[in-house]
Amino acid sequence: MSLDIHDPETERLVQTLAARRGLSSEEAIKLAVGNELRREAQTPSLWERIRPIREGIASSPSTGLAADKAFYDQISGDA
């Protein structure tokens, strides 16, 4: 597959990175994409990021009370 970049901003960014690092455009693209893929792989999933919230909810004691659908319908305007 060959890349043919027509976006001036993308070209500018690639050239800036290439100049700063002393790389060719191809090497700069490879570096940038590789770094982004590694960063993404290291970012915890949403499920992992909300783990403390889920654990906090799970650790709350049950009241033993059943949810009152009529009450929830009334406060949400569905009644």
N, C-alpha and C positions, 0 to 999 in steps of 0.2 A: 504494500500500500504506500502511496506517495502522498505527502501533504502539500497542498498548494494554498498558502495563506493569503487571503485578500483583505483581511481586516488590518487597517493601519495601526491601531492600538496594540493588537497582538504582535505585529511585526516589531513595533517599538519596544515592547516588553522583552521579546526574545533577543533583540539586538542589545538592549541594555544589559541583560543578564550575561549574554555572551561576552560583551566588552569587559564587564566587571570581573568575570572569571577567566578571561582569556580562552574562551571556547569558541567552537564553530556554532552556527545556529542550530545545527542538528544536535550537537552535544548539549547545548543549553536547553533545548526542548526535552531531550531525554532526562536531563538532570531535574528539571522542573516537574515533569510528569511523574518521574520516579519518586521524588520527594513528596509530592501530593498524595500519591498512592500509599506510601509508607505512613504518612500522617493520618490518612483516613483509616488505615488498618489499625492504628493505635488508638483511635478515638472510640471510647466505649459506646455501645449501642444505647439507644434511648431507654431500653428496658433496664440496662445496667445503671444508667445515670439516675433513674428514678427509684433504684433499689432502696435507698434510705427512706423514701416516702412510703413505699410499699411495706417495708418492715415496720415503720412507725404505725401504720394503720393496722397491720396484722397483730401488733403487740397490744393494741388497745383492748381492754376487757369488754366483753359483750354485755350489753345492758339487759339482755333477755327479753327486750320488748320487740314486738313485731312492728314493722313499718305500717303506718296508717295511710293507705292509698288515698282515702278521701281527704285527709289533711293535706297531703302533697298536691293533690289535684286542686284543692282550694287555693293554696298559696301560689300555684303556678298559673292560675286563671283558667284551668280546664274544667272547673266545676260549674 
